[in-house]
Amino acid sequence: GTLFLDEIGELPLEVQGSLLRVIESKSYRRVGEKDERQTDIRLLFATNRNLSTEVEAGRFHEALFHRINVFNIHIPTLAERKEDVPLLVEYFLNRLPQGGQPKCTVTESAMRCLLNYHWPGNVRELRNVIERGMILAENGLITEHALPRELLLDKPAGEGQGVLSLETMERMHIERALHFHNNNRSLAAQALGISRKTLYRKITEYGLE
């Protein structure tokens, strides 16, 4: 048979060692048993990490890496294949439970937000966003208001709003920097090229606390 192990890069080092022994010996022992059992399976692994880098950092077992690094298939991130977003949206709208309601549709402005977003969580994140949108849909329409805040922050400045004031653009830029750096104000200030004191003042001024 075939065993698929997702997120192999997340395994603790001690578990990686156990997995290596199973692969090498083709045997394992169940918890509470003394006898070894034989196994003959094909193993498939998936990860979103660079395992070579993880090995160098001491976070991934080097011997296990060389043992499983036989044939690689690189799947581009969703950010690298934005043309798939509308197709995936339609797929999720058809497959996710509708709660007895008619099938939802996504407005053009909401779709633009989906296309502009960088999708760090890839397809799983898109699925969750669509599921949330279906819950918050108004009369079967998934609008921008049904999307998470971070998607709206990725919307190009000025889209559908005419010319923005410098104050509004500054506020949006600070908000995006804080979001990008997970609210780490030191990193956000560094990225913005301003002091932490100035950033704290702007956060208070724009009510971003």
Steps between C-alpha positions, in 0.01 A plus 500: 500500500588869511532721808487879457661706777415870477713778655799272554706807590291550815593165656704525824858377463445197723205389287707555186754253639228242560366548148849451357533169683167381359605595146840334533389180673153475342371397839322662793365417843158609620468676833476238774626215281837324508498335159615677186260521206620513141381763257542553128343830395572789269545829685403844370597815688391863475635816657491875447846538651843494336632181657859571392487821702334316789785245500760777511314662790493171689121475491480202267677165519769497228493123451121504466522783247740305277289186539174660385645745246456262207259669260368852548188662359485877548146638524492879453339703777160655438671839480693369198187381319238767557317386187385196701323713763167540311497127417565404861237745623242341271609154615458588868165670438378176344649265759455676834166449679255781430284448809191458286552837333540566126853490362699814582678717247798733545472865398756650262651722770534204738663293225750781439592485869547123472722545194709776660566310824836321546354180660767397752274210603455386139190303395399415856479868586291567188261222598455649847443848354229368266336305783497816713361697205215253457406543865501880474351520150215744449222371276737241357771757417849484648610863511816670629328536838497121535878474453761501779664832577842393371363449148369854494842628609649336190261693276692743276490852641231713346304217335139607480569794731623776270811689614591430862635766733861469616372447853282207391783346299738535795250334732449211255875459453563486875213255544641272229850515651364401842300217347794375292727489806234339725464821702872507586538876528880500494509314167214708361679825591819370339314404181331842488828681555381685810586485868297292743402820680356642177319175428343492847383858450348416160329189641335713767418775252328261257335286768685182400556376854 
